[in-house]
Amino acid sequence: MNKKQLTDFSAKVILLFLAIIPLLYFNQIRDVPFRAFILGTGSWGIGVIFKMLSHQLIVIRLKNKNIPKLLYSAINGLLSGFFELFAAYLVITLMKAKFAFDFNAIISFGLAIGSLEITIVVFSKDNNLLKGTALEKQSEKLVEYIKNIQGINYYIYNLFFPVTERVLATFLHISTRGLVFLTVITGSLYPIIIALIIFIIADGLLGFYYYITDKLTTKNGLVKFFIYFSLLTSLSTIIFIVLSQSYKDFVL
């Protein structure tokens, strides 16, 4: 087993561990029904279907238009956030009469989405989920770039960063779905608007923008991305924790 194979295998094992163990904890220790995981991943699936449709109908068509890349990226983030969050809102609203949503259940709802994405990444070819999208060429450049990094940095960029990115993305899924939950139980639009803004930044101004500008094919760009993504995820998580303090014992 060469260096690349060992690094890829190690990353996959760690990621699968991170995908499965938290779900088992909430199911076995916190007594969260498996149905919460199904509802979470189901909402994600519905949102992704409409997100991909909007990507083909809007984002790709805008690619060759003479619009600022930041605006182009923000539109992508807006569409991504709208469909994923609206799908979560619909599922929670429609299923609240049949399923008892509490604090642990909604955390599991978002956690399951992160775990599903991790599983898809682990079993996808080259860990590339962007094939067939406007970012396919940029993603291939990134994969090729990090494979050619030498020394200790090879393990940082091919093991530490991929695992960390998935952990951060999972926390982002948990906190944004938690904010959707707060909108459902309070009737206030502010939590879901905050979640949408977070999506615009994460999927648009960070992820999409850094891809289309090739900033992720430089060490400086990769490091900046992870710093900004870590700060955004921390902020999103803190906002959810603070706003949810009064509703920790609430059952929808």
Residue pairs with C-beta under 8 A, 6 or more apart in sequence:
1 9
3 154
4 147
4 158
7 154
7 155
7 158
7 159
8 158
10 159
11 158
11 159
11 162
11 163
12 122
14 159
14 163
15 118
15 121
15 122
15 162
15 163
15 166
16 118
16 119
16 122
18 115
18 118
18 163
18 166
18 167
18 170
19 114
19 115
19 116
19 118
19 119
19 122
20 115
22 111
22 115
23 37
23 108
23 111
23 112
23 115
26 32
26 36
26 104
26 107
26 108
26 111
27 33
27 34
27 37
27 108
30 104
30 108
31 104
32 104
32 105
32 108
33 99
33 105
35 99
36 99
36 101
36 105
36 106
36 108
36 109
36 112
37 108
37 109
37 111
37 112
37 115
38 112
39 91
39 92
39 95
39 99
39 109
40 88
40 108
40 109
40 110
40 111
40 112
40 113
40 177
41 112
41 113
41 116
42 91
43 84
43 87
43 88
43 90
43 91
43 92
43 109
43 113
43 177
44 84
44 87
44 88
44 113
44 116
44 117
44 173
46 87
46 90
46 91
47 83
47 84
47 85
47 86
47 87
47 88
48 83
48 84
50 83
50 87
51 79
51 80
51 83
51 84
54 79
54 83
55 76
55 79
55 133
55 134
58 75
58 79
59 72
59 75
59 76
59 79
59 134
60 133
60 134
62 72
62 75
63 72
63 134
65 72
69 209
69 212
69 213
70 205
70 209
72 208
72 212
73 204
73 205
73 208
73 209
73 212
74 200
74 204
74 205
75 204
76 203
76 204
76 208
77 199
77 200
77 201
77 202
77 203
77 204
77 205
77 207
77 208
78 196
78 199
78 200
78 204
80 199
80 203
80 204
81 176
81 195
81 196
81 198
81 199
81 200
81 203
82 196
82 199
84 176
84 199
85 176
85 177
85 180
85 192
85 195
85 196
85 199
88 109
88 177
88 180
89 180
89 183
89 184
89 192
92 101
92 106
92 109
92 180
92 181
92 184
92 252
93 184
95 101
96 184
96 252
99 105
100 251
100 252
101 109
101 181
101 251
101 252
102 249
102 250
102 251
102 252
103 244
103 247
103 248
103 249
103 250
106 177
106 178
106 181
107 174
107 178
109 177
109 181
110 170
110 173
110 174
110 175
110 176
110 177
110 178
111 170
111 173
111 174
113 170
113 173
113 177
114 166
114 169
114 170
114 171
114 172
114 173
114 174
115 170
117 166
117 169
117 170
117 173
118 166
118 170
120 129
121 127
121 129
121 162
121 166
126 143
127 143
127 162
128 139
128 140
128 143
130 136
130 138
130 139
130 211
131 139
134 212
135 208
135 211
135 212
138 211
138 212
138 214
138 216
138 217
139 211
141 214
141 217
142 211
142 216
142 217
145 216
145 217
146 157
146 158
146 161
146 222
147 158
149 157
149 158
149 219
153 219
157 219
157 222
161 222
161 226
164 226
164 230
165 226
165 229
168 229
168 230
168 233
169 233
171 233
171 236
171 237
172 198
172 202
172 232
172 233
172 236
174 237
174 240
175 195
175 198
175 233
175 236
175 237
175 239
175 240
176 195
176 198
176 199
176 236
176 240
177 195
178 240
178 244
179 191
179 192
179 194
179 195
179 236
179 239
179 240
179 243
180 191
180 192
180 195
181 252
182 188
182 191
182 192
182 240
182 243
182 244
182 247
183 189
183 190
183 191
183 192
184 252
185 247
185 250
185 252
186 247
191 243
194 239
195 236
198 232
198 235
198 236
201 232
202 229
202 232
202 233
206 225
206 228
206 229
206 232
209 215
210 216
210 221
210 225
214 221
215 221
215 224
215 225
216 222
216 225
